[in-house]
């Protein structure tokens, strides 16, 4: 379901992953082409917008973080835009926030991060992807369009305030604008996407057959907050080499498991040969192995992740961390 331009990624990686004693680390960049077929396409944004600021956290409270008195972060951000804070530690914390939540070097955080981050952790801030940055302000991606009302290809974005619900958008040729499910025009540059979430495109088959996403590779861990008793639509984050084992073996302590048969948290990976279909996997405690939906043991290192995945969390709200392949190194 994906084609990765490895040459670009490897060329960039050569600048940043070799010889830590003499090399200034540079995040690898490149692009990924995702297939869009008629029907529902479960995709993920695995290449990110550039880092605006980075450094070490000075302090963390239940309502804010301080990035260091020497940096006036507010001067770098636009108040009406959405940004993503990435904290590199065992929790792989990500947090969306508006630029207006920043005053000097302090970010007022929507969620309490005091149990997940602390002073001394490294951080990065980058602009959140948007409808406009991914699909183009004027639909340069070529999605099928509506005309003064919903139609064509529909983009579904998970709504975090309504578990299992989605916000829906399409490009309206009549209004020359992105619009929501009611047909109301919206500014695509203001519709932010959390890159940890999946992006679902319902395609009618008359628009683009592929979507190209470009940007930086994230080489640190990312945390998912899984809604209880629900399907969670997610990006697999890492664009090359990610498998069930490389991504989730480090989080087995947080994953509900089966025992000599399917059960617990189920991982759904889109099957590119059966549009709309999924291969299903879970971790089997009885067999001490990943297994498929029939209960047969599989080697998790052989199960490659597609750009978008689903995890059905059968228990309470839980936090699961996805880990990049070891080949990514760290930076």
Secondary structure, 3 states (H helix, E strand, C coil): CEEECHHHHHHHHHHHCCCCCCCCCCCCEEEEEEECCCEEEEEECCCECCEEEEEECCEECCCEEECCCCCCHHHHCCCCCEEEEEEECCCCEEEEEEHHHEECCEEECCCCCCCCCCCCCEEEEEECEEHHHHHCCCCCCCCCCECCCCCCCEEEEECCCCCCCEEEEEEECCCCEEEECCCCEECHHHCEECCCEEEEEEECCCCCCEEEEEEECCCCCEEEEECCCEEEEEECCCCCCCEHHHHHHHHHHHCCCECCCCCCCEEEEECCCCCCCEEEEEEECCCCEEEECCCCEECHHHCECCCEEEEEECCCCEEEEECCCHHHCCC
